[in-house]
Amino acid sequence: MSKEAVDSAALDASRTDASQAPADAGDAGYSKDLKARHVNMIAIGGAIGTGLFLGAGGRLNSAGPALALAYLVCGIFAFFVVRALGEMVLYRPSSGSFVSYAREFLGEKGAYFAGWMYFLNWSTTCIADITAIALYTHYWSFFTDIPQWVLALIALAVVLSVNLISVKYFGEMEFWFAIIKVAALTAFMIIGVFLLASQHEVGGGKPGLSMITDHGGFLPNGMMPVVIVMQGVVFAYASLELVGVAAGETKDPQKIVPRAVNSIMWRVGLFYVGSVVLLALLLPGSVYSADQSPFVTVLSKIGVPAAGDVMNFVVLTAAMSSLNSGLYSTGRILRSMAMAGSAPKFTARMNRNQVPYGGILLTASIGVLGVGLNRIVPDQAFEIVLNVASLGIIGTWVMIMVCHLAFVRRAKQGLITRPKFRLPGSGITEYVTIAFLLAVLCLMWQDAEVGRKTLFLIPIVGVALVIGWIGVRKRVDREAQGLTEPQGLTGPQEKRDR
């Protein structure tokens, strides 16, 4: 066998062995302090957020009971995306997650696009979260006179401060946030089932199928509102890919990630579809509103104000959790990009607690712009940024599926070995999922008030990405040359690991 063949085999083996030094320079320096319970609850937290607790109210009002079907369909495709990501995580865990995989299978341009679309998603989601926190806080009369933008600023400052603690404390915080959300939803569903079974009056009416049949049926406002809310429903699942990022800071991703990913479908079915069905059976869709959690609406209608206060506190923690997760994930993604030259150098910086504070601060700075948005248009802030965030998450998910196609193609060529944990129907599932996501993007045109305006941002985002790439291209090339300069048998790998 020639020396070149031996060198190639050694390099291929090093890439597929997760126990060796990281193949992505951005993975160096992290602690491995996230435990199985942290990752599992992070997965649950990603599946239960403001998209359900706050967004479901306005969507029920416009789409009616058919919202449950929208959540189910979008949930299935979200599962496909996370399952594809999970397979690549088991091939090579990385805190850079899909950006790192895009770099390996699609080149630096792919990593650049994936990373900045993800940043677009989470930076605007950050604004949505602080807006949600301000809205939740206004539920209590004590805070009513405080301007919405002030509450949003306070929320951002508090969560930013907490996020700069070590990853161990982040994991603990997300663990308990998720516990609170799951416990509250479980309690609500028990109460809802009891109200339904006992025919206890809710808001002056008896719950049951009559709440659907007597108020316009399954599609009270027709099919179009269901189509329009699809992008918002996709946004509701936008945190699920966080499992892939968290896997880079856990000691045993081979065991933890499959369990976390596989549990997503039943969580979607139980918490999203089940909750929406219950909400539709308890009150007419027209009773719910965009400025109040639907769970708070129901509990307030049964004459137990304290119960509404408790649920409002729960949804407040859910928004805080989502904001915390967004700052966490973008910090890691931006560091991976910065190490390759496609993000500002300061985003590669880590503090003594092994937290990439540079990227976290960059994302938080966009949140400050959201504070201004809450001052200018407080009534529309949530929906505006939700639609912009949808552009980011759709772009990110499309890139994950494209990466997986390239990953499978590389495996068929014998260059890498696929793990046993695989995406079902690979080769077809990716294309169907991409087609669905692009269809959701196109359907935004039907929403003349917000969705259509959001689509007009696509050329602006595209131009910004092109200009940005031109600006970083030389630095990316220099970094690539430094990473791949021959250094003997394992030289390229050693340079990549620095």
For each residue, the residues with C-beta under 8 A, 3 or more apart:
1: 5 6
2: 5 6
3: 6 7
4: 7 8
5: 1 2 8 9
6: 1 2 3 9 10 489
7: 3 4 10 11 489
8: 4 5 11 12
9: 5 6 12 13
10: 6 7 13 14 489 490
11: 7 8 14 15 490 492 493
12: 8 9 15 16 415 416
13: 9 10 16 17
14: 10 11 17 20 23 490 493
15: 11 12 23 92 104 416 493
16: 12 13 91 92 416 417
17: 13 14 20
18: 91 92 93 253 254
19:
20: 14 17 493
21: 28 493 494 497
22: 25 26 27 28 94 497
23: 14 15 27 92 94 100 104 493 496 497
24: 27 94 95 96 100 103 336 339 496
25: 22 28 339 340 483 496 497 498
26: 22 94 95 96 100 332 335 336 337 338 339 340 348
27: 22 23 24 30 94 95 96 100 248 336
28: 21 22 25 497 498
29: 350 354
30: 27 95 167 248 249 354
31: 166 167 168 249 354
32: 249 250 251
33: 166 167 168 171 249
34: 38 39 42 167 168 171 246 249 250
35: 38 39 171 250 251
36: 39 40 250 252 255 256 259
37: 40 41 175
38: 34 35 41 42 171 172 174 175 246 250
39: 34 35 36 42 43 243 246 247 250 256 257 260
40: 36 37 43 44 256 259 260 263
41: 37 38 44 45 174 175 178 179
42: 34 38 39 45 46 171 174 175 178 242 243 246 260 325
43: 39 40 46 47 240 242 243 260 261 263 264 267
44: 40 41 47 48 178 181 182 263 267
45: 41 42 48 49 174 177 178 181 239 242 321 322 325
46: 42 43 49 237 239 240 241 242 243 325
47: 43 44 237 239 240 264 267 268 271 272
48: 44 45 52 53 178 181 182 185 267 271 318
49: 45 46 52 53 236 238 239 318 319 321 322
50: 53 54 55 128 129 132 315 318 319 322
51: 54 55 56 232 233 235 236 237 238
52: 48 49 55 56 236 271 272 275
53: 48 49 50 56 132 293 295 314 315 318 319
54: 50 51 57 132 135 136 290 293 315 319 382
55: 50 51 52 58 59 232 235 236 290 386
56: 51 52 53 59 60 67 236 275 276 279 288 293 294
57: 54 60 61 288 289 290 291 292 293 294 297
58: 55 61 62 288 289 290 291 383
59: 55 56 62 63 67 70 229 232 233
60: 56 57 63 64 65 67 276 279 280 285 288 294
61: 57 58 285 286 287 288 289 290
62: 58 59 221 225 228 229 285
63: 59 60 66 67 70 221 225 226 228 229 285
64: 60 67 212 215 216 217 218 219 220 221 225 226 280 285
65: 60 68 212 217 218 220 276 277 280 285
66: 63 69 70 218 219 223 226
67: 56 59 60 63 64 70 71 226 229 233 276 280 285
68: 65 71 72 272 273 276 277 280
69: 66 72 73 226
70: 59 63 66 67 73 74 226 229 230 233
71: 67 68 74 75 233 236 268 272 273 276
72: 68 69 75 76 268 269 272 273
73: 69 70 76 77
74: 70 71 77 78 230 233 234 236 237 440
75: 71 72 78 79 237 265 268 269 272 273
76: 72 73 79 80 265
77: 73 74 80 81 433 436 437
78: 74 75 81 82 234 237 240 264 268 397
79: 75 76 82 83 264 265 268
80: 76 77 83 84 401 423 424 429 430 433
81: 77 78 84 85 240 241 397 400 401 433
82: 78 79 85 86 240 241 243 244 261 264
83: 79 80 86 87 261 423 424
84: 80 81 87 88 400 401 403 404 423 426 429 430
85: 81 82 88 89 97 98 241 243 244 400 404
86: 82 83 89 90 243 244 257 258 260 261 421
87: 83 84 90 91 404 407 418 419 421 422 423
88: 84 85 91 92 98 101 244 403 404 407
89: 85 86 92 93 94 97 243 244 247 253 257
90: 86 87 93 253 254 257 258 419 421
91: 16 18 87 88 407 416 417 418 419
92: 15 16 18 23 88 89 100 101 104
93: 18 89 90 247 248 250 253 257
94: 22 23 24 26 27 89 97 100 101 247 248 336
95: 24 26 27 30 100 245 248 249 332 335 336
96: 24 26 27 99 100 103 248 332 333 335 336 337
97: 85 89 94 100 101 241 244 245 247 248 332 333 336
98: 85 88 101 102 114 118 241 244 396 399 400 403
99: 96 102 103 111 114 115 118 333 336 337
100: 23 24 26 27 92 94 95 96 97 103 104 111 336
101: 88 92 94 97 98 104 105 403 407
102: 98 99 105 106 107 110 111 113 114 115 399 403
103: 24 96 99 100 106 107 108 110 111 336 340
104: 15 23 92 100 101
105: 101 102 110 403 406 407 410
106: 102 103 109 110 111 402 403 406
107: 102 103 110 111
108: 103 111 112 340 341 342 476 480
109: 106 112 113 469
110: 102 103 105 106 107 113 114 399 402 403
111: 99 100 102 103 106 107 108 114 115 336 337 340 342
112: 108 109 115 116 337 342 465 468 469 472 476
113: 102 109 110 116 117 395 399 465
114: 98 99 102 110 111 117 118 395 396 399 400 403
115: 99 102 111 112 118 119 333 334 336 337 342 343
116: 112 113 119 120 337 465 468
117: 113 114 120 121 391 392 395 396 399
118: 98 99 114 115 121 122 329 330 333 392 396
119: 115 116 122 123 330 333 334 363 392
120: 116 117 123 124 388 389 391 392 395 461
121: 117 118 124 125 238 389 391 392 393 395 396
122: 118 119 125 126 326 327 329 330 363 389 392
123: 119 120 126 127 326 330 363 366 367
124: 120 121 127 128 366 370 385 386 388 389 392
125: 121 122 128 129 235 238 322 326 385 389 392
126: 122 123 129 130 156 323 326 327 363 364 366 367 370
127: 123 124 130 131 366 367 369 370 373 381 385
128: 50 124 125 131 132 370 382 385 386 389
129: 50 125 126 132 133 155 319 320 322 323 326
130: 126 127 133 134 152 153 155 156 319 323 367 370 371 374
131: 127 128 134 135 148 152 370 373 374 381 382 385
132: 50 53 54 128 129 135 136 315 319 382
133: 129 130 136 137 151 152 155 316 319 320 323
134: 130 131 137 138 148 149 151 152 155 374 378
135: 54 131 132 138 139 148 291 292 382
136: 54 132 133 139 293 312 315 316 319
137: 133 134 140 143 146 151 316
138: 134 135 143 144 146 148 151
139: 135 136 292 296 308 309 312
140: 137 143 144 309 312
141: 144
142:
143: 137 138 140 146 151
144: 138 140 141
145:
146: 137 138 143 150 151
147: 150 151 375
148: 131 134 135 138 151 152 374 375 378 381
149: 134 152 153 371 372 374 375 378
150: 146 147 153 154
151: 133 134 137 138 143 146 147 148 154 155
152: 130 131 133 134 148 149 155 156 370 371 374
153: 130 149 150 156 157 368 371
154: 150 151 157 158
155: 129 130 133 134 151 152 158 159 319 320 323
156: 126 130 152 153 159 160 323 364 367 368 370 371
157: 153 154 160 161
158: 154 155 161 162 320
159: 155 156 162 163 320 323 324 327
160: 156 157 163 164 327 360 361 364 367
161: 157 158 164
162: 158 159 165 169 170 173 324
163: 159 160 170 324 327 328 331 355 360
164: 160 161 351 353 355 357 360
165: 162 169 170 353 355
166: 31 33 169 170 353 354 355
167: 30 31 33 34 170 171 249 328 353 354 355
168: 31 33 34 171 172
169: 162 165 166 172 173
170: 162 163 165 166 167 173 174 324 328
171: 33 34 35 38 42 167 168 174 175 246
172: 38 168 169 175 176
173: 162 169 170 176 177 321 324
174: 38 41 42 45 170 171 177 178 321 324 325
175: 37 38 41 42 171 172 178 179
176: 172 173 179 180
177: 45 173 174 180 181 317 318 320 321 324
178: 41 42 44 45 48 174 175 181 182 321
179: 41 175 176 182 183
180: 176 177 183 184 314 317 318
181: 44 45 48 177 178 184 185 314 317 318 321
182: 44 48 178 179 185 186
183: 179 180 186 187
184: 180 181 187 188 295 310 311 314
185: 48 181 182 188 189 271 275
186: 182 183 189 190
187: 183 184 190 191
188: 184 185 191 192 275 278 295 298 299 311
189: 185 186 192 193 274 275 278
190: 186 187 193 194
191: 187 188 194 195 299
192: 188 189 195 196 278 279 281 282 298
193: 189 190 196 197 278
194: 190 191 197 198 200
195: 191 192 198 200 202 207 282 302
196: 192 193 199 207 208 278 281 282
197: 193 194
198: 194 195
199: 196 206 207 208
200: 194 195 206 207 302
201: 204 205 206 302
202: 195 205 206 207 282 283 298 301 302
203: 283 287 301 302
204: 201
205: 201 202 210 211 283 284
206: 199 200 201 202 210
207: 195 196 199 200 202 211 281 282 283
208: 196 199 211 281
209: 212 213 281
210: 205 206 213 214
211: 205 207 208 214 215 280 281 282 283 284
212: 64 65 209 215 217 218 280 281
213: 209 210 217
214: 210 211 284
215: 64 211 212 220 284 285 286
216: 64 219 220 221 285
217: 64 65 212 213 220
218: 64 65 66 212
219: 64 66 216 222 223 226
220: 64 65 215 216 217 285 286
221: 62 63 64 216 224 225
222: 219 225
223: 66 219 226 227
224: 221 227 228 446
225: 62 63 64 221 222 228 229
226: 63 64 66 67 69 70 219 223 229 230
227: 223 224 230 443 446
228: 62 63 224 225 231 443 444 446 447 451
229: 59 62 63 67 70 225 226 232 233
230: 70 74 226 227 233 234 440 443
231: 228 234 235 387 390 394 440 441 443 444 451
232: 51 55 59 229 235 236 386 387 390
233: 51 59 67 70 71 74 229 230 236 237
234: 74 78 230 231 237 238 390 393 394 437 440
235: 51 55 125 231 232 238 386 389 390 393
236: 49 51 52 55 56 71 74 232 233 272
237: 46 47 51 74 75 78 233 234 240 268
238: 49 51 121 125 234 235 241 389 393
239: 45 46 47 49 242 322 325 326
240: 43 46 47 78 81 82 237 243 264
241: 46 81 82 85 97 98 238 244 245 396 397 400
242: 42 43 45 46 239 245 246 325 328 329
243: 39 42 43 46 82 85 86 89 240 246 247 257 260 261
244: 82 85 86 88 89 97 98 241 247 257
245: 95 97 241 242 248 328 329 332 333
246: 34 38 39 42 171 242 243 249 250
247: 39 89 93 94 97 243 244 250 253 256 257
248: 27 30 93 94 95 96 97 245 253 332
249: 30 31 32 33 34 95 167 246
250: 32 34 35 36 38 39 93 246 247 253 256
251: 32 35
252: 36 255 256
253: 18 89 90 93 247 248 250 256 257
254: 18 90 257 258
255: 36 252 258 259
256: 36 39 40 247 250 252 253 259 260
257: 39 86 89 90 93 243 244 247 253 254 260 261 421
258: 86 90 254 255 261 262 421
259: 36 40 255 256 262 263
260: 39 40 42 43 86 243 256 257 263 264
261: 43 82 83 86 243 257 258 264 421
262: 258 259 265
263: 40 43 44 259 260 266 267
264: 43 47 78 79 82 240 260 261 267 268
265: 75 76 79 262 268 269
266: 263 269 270
267: 43 44 47 48 263 264 270 271 272
268: 47 71 72 75 78 79 237 264 265 271 272 273
269: 72 75 265 266 272 273 274
270: 266 267 273 274
271: 47 48 52 185 267 268 274 275
272: 47 52 68 71 72 75 236 267 268 269 275 276
273: 68 71 72 75 268 269 270 276 277
274: 189 269 270 271 277 278
275: 52 56 185 188 189 271 272 278 279 295
276: 56 60 65 67 68 71 272 273 279 280
277: 65 68 273 274 280 281
278: 188 189 192 193 196 274 275 281 282
279: 56 60 192 275 276 282 283 288 294 295 298
280: 60 64 65 67 68 211 212 276 277 283 285
281: 192 196 207 208 209 211 212 277 278
282: 192 195 196 202 207 211 278 279 298
283: 202 203 205 207 211 279 280 287 288 297 298 301
284: 205 211 214 215 287
285: 60 61 62 63 64 65 67 215 216 220 280 288
286: 61 215 220
287: 61 203 283 284 297 301
288: 56 57 58 60 61 279 283 285 292 294 297
289: 57 58 61 292 297
290: 54 55 57 58 61 382 383
291: 57 58 135
292: 57 135 139 288 289 296 297
293: 53 54 56 57 136 296 297 311 312 315
294: 56 57 60 279 288 297 298
295: 53 184 188 275 279 298 299 311 315
296: 139 292 293 299 300 308 311 312 315
297: 57 283 287 288 289 292 293 294 300 301
298: 188 192 202 279 282 283 294 295 301 302
299: 188 191 295 296 302 304 307 308 310 311
300: 296 297 304 305 307 308
301: 202 203 283 287 297 298
302: 195 200 201 202 203 298 299 307
303:
304: 299 300 307 308
305: 300 308 309
306: 309 310
307: 299 300 302 304 310 311
308: 139 296 299 300 304 305 311 312
309: 139 140 305 306 312 313
310: 184 299 306 307 313 314
311: 184 188 293 295 296 299 307 308 314 315
312: 136 139 140 293 296 308 309 315 316
313: 309 310 316 317
314: 53 180 181 184 310 311 317 318
315: 50 53 54 132 136 293 295 296 311 312 318 319
316: 133 136 137 312 313 319 320
317: 177 180 181 313 314 320 321
318: 48 49 50 53 177 180 181 314 315 321 322
319: 49 50 53 54 129 130 132 133 136 155 315 316 322 323
320: 129 133 155 158 159 177 316 317 323 324
321: 45 49 173 174 177 178 181 317 318 324 325
322: 45 49 50 125 129 239 318 319 325 326
323: 126 129 130 133 155 156 159 319 320 326 327 367
324: 159 162 163 170 173 174 177 320 321 327 328
325: 42 45 46 174 239 242 321 322 328 329
326: 122 123 125 126 129 239 322 323 329 330 363
327: 122 126 159 160 163 323 324 330 331 360 363 364
328: 163 167 170 242 245 324 325 331 332 360
329: 118 122 242 245 325 326 332 333
330: 118 119 122 123 326 327 333 334 359 360 362 363
331: 163 327 328 334 335 347 355 356 357 358 359 360 363
332: 26 95 96 97 245 248 328 329 335 336 356 359
333: 96 97 99 115 118 119 245 329 330 336 337 359
334: 115 119 330 331 337 338 343 344 347 348 356 358 359 362 363
335: 26 95 96 331 332 338 339 343 347 348 350 356 358 359
336: 24 26 27 94 95 96 97 99 100 103 111 115 332 333 339 340
337: 26 96 99 111 112 115 116 333 334 340 342 343 347
338: 26 334 335 341 342 343 344 345 346 347 348 358 359
339: 24 25 26 335 336 348 479
340: 25 26 103 108 111 336 337 476 479 480 483
341: 108 338 472 475 476 477 478 479 480
342: 108 111 112 115 337 338 469 472 475 476
343: 115 334 335 337 338 347 348 359 472
344: 334 338 347 358 362
345: 338 348
346: 338 349 358 362
347: 331 334 335 337 338 343 344 356 358 359 362
348: 26 334 335 338 339 343 345 356 358
349: 346 356 357 358
350: 29 335 354 355 356 357 358
351: 164 354 355 357
352:
353: 164 165 166 167
354: 29 30 31 166 167 350 351
355: 163 164 165 166 167 331 350 351 360
356: 331 332 334 335 347 348 349 350 359 360
357: 164 331 349 350 351 360 361
358: 331 334 335 338 344 346 347 348 349 350 361 362
359: 330 331 332 333 334 335 338 343 347 356 362 363
360: 160 163 164 327 328 330 331 355 356 357 363 364
361: 160 357 358 364 365
362: 330 334 344 346 347 358 359 365 366
363: 119 122 123 126 326 327 330 331 334 359 360 366 367
364: 126 156 160 327 360 361 367 368
365: 361 362 368 369
366: 123 124 126 127 362 363 369 370
367: 123 126 127 130 156 160 323 363 364 370 371
368: 153 156 364 365 371 372
369: 127 365 366 372 373
370: 124 126 127 128 130 131 152 156 366 367 373 374 381 385
371: 130 149 152 153 156 367 368 374 375
372: 149 368 369 375 376
373: 127 131 369 370 376 377 381 384 385
374: 130 131 134 148 149 152 370 371 377 378 381
375: 147 148 149 371 372 378
376: 372 373
377: 373 374 380 381 384
378: 134 148 149 374 375 381
379:
380: 377 383 384 450
381: 127 131 148 370 373 374 377 378 384 385
382: 54 128 131 132 135 290 385 386
383: 58 290 380 386 387 450
384: 373 377 380 381 387 388 450
385: 124 125 127 128 131 370 373 381 382 388 389
386: 55 124 128 232 235 382 383 389 390
387: 231 232 383 384 390 391 444 447 450 451 453 454
388: 120 124 384 385 391 392 454 457
389: 120 121 122 124 125 128 235 238 385 386 392 393
390: 231 232 234 235 386 387 393 394 440 444 454
391: 117 120 121 387 388 394 395 441 454 457 458 461
392: 117 118 119 120 121 122 124 125 388 389 395 396
393: 121 234 235 238 389 390 396 397
394: 231 234 390 391 397 398 437 438 440 441
395: 113 114 117 120 121 391 392 398 399
396: 98 114 117 118 121 241 392 393 399 400
397: 78 81 241 393 394 400 401 433 437
398: 394 395 401 402 434 437 438
399: 98 102 110 113 114 117 395 396 402 403
400: 81 84 85 98 114 241 396 397 403 404
401: 80 81 84 397 398 404 405 430 433 434
402: 106 110 398 399 405 406 430 434
403: 84 88 98 101 102 105 106 110 114 399 400 406 407
404: 84 85 87 88 400 401 407 408 423 426 430
405: 401 402 408 409 430
406: 105 106 402 403 409 410
407: 87 88 91 101 105 403 404 410 411 416 418
408: 404 405 411 412 418 426 427
409: 405 406 412 413
410: 105 406 407 413 415 416
411: 407 408 414 415 416 417 418
412: 408 409
413: 409 410
414: 411
415: 12 410 411
416: 12 15 16 91 407 410 411
417: 16 91 411
418: 87 91 407 408 411 422
419: 87 90 91 422
420:
421: 86 87 90 257 258 261
422: 87 418 419 426
423: 80 83 84 87 404 426 429 430
424: 80 83 429
425: 428 429
426: 84 404 408 422 423 429 430
427: 408 430
428: 425 431 432
429: 80 84 423 424 425 426 432 433
430: 80 84 401 402 404 405 423 426 427 433 434
431: 428 434 435
432: 428 429 435 436
433: 77 80 81 397 401 429 430 436 437
434: 398 401 402 430 431 437 438
435: 431 432 438 439
436: 77 432 433 439 440
437: 77 234 394 397 398 433 434 440 441
438: 394 398 434 435 441 442
439: 435 436 442 443
440: 74 230 231 234 390 394 436 437 443 444
441: 231 391 394 437 438 444 455
442: 438 439 445
443: 227 228 230 231 439 440 446 451
444: 228 231 387 390 440 441 447 451 452 454 455
445: 442 451 452 455
446: 224 227 228 443 451 452
447: 228 387 444 450 451 452
448: 451 452
449: 452 453
450: 380 383 384 387 447 453 454
451: 228 231 387 443 444 445 446 447 448 454 455
452: 444 445 446 447 448 449 455 456
453: 387 449 450 456 457
454: 387 388 390 391 444 450 451 457
455: 441 444 445 451 452 458
456: 452 453 459 460
457: 388 391 453 454 460 461
458: 391 455 461 462
459: 456 462 463
460: 456 457 463 464
461: 120 391 457 458 464 465
462: 458 459 465 466
463: 459 460 466 467
464: 460 461 467 468
465: 112 113 116 461 462 468 469
466: 462 463 469 470
467: 463 464 470 471
468: 112 116 464 465 471 472
469: 109 112 342 465 466 472 473
470: 466 467 473
471: 467 468
472: 112 341 342 343 468 469 475 476
473: 469 470 476 477
474: 477 478
475: 341 342 472 478 479
476: 108 112 340 341 342 472 473 479 480
477: 341 473 474 480 481
478: 341 474 475 481 482
479: 339 340 341 475 476 482 483
480: 108 340 341 476 477 483 484
481: 477 478 484 485
482: 478 479 485 495
483: 25 340 479 480 492 495 496
484: 480 481 492 495 496
485: 481 482 491 492 495
486: 491 492
487: 490 491 492 494 495
488: 491
489: 6 7 10
490: 10 11 14 487 493 494
491: 485 486 487 488 494 495
492: 11 483 484 485 486 487 495 496
493: 11 14 15 20 21 23 490 496 497
494: 21 487 490 491 497 498
495: 482 483 484 485 487 491 492 498
496: 23 24 25 483 484 492 493
497: 21 22 23 25 28 493 494
498: 25 28 494 495
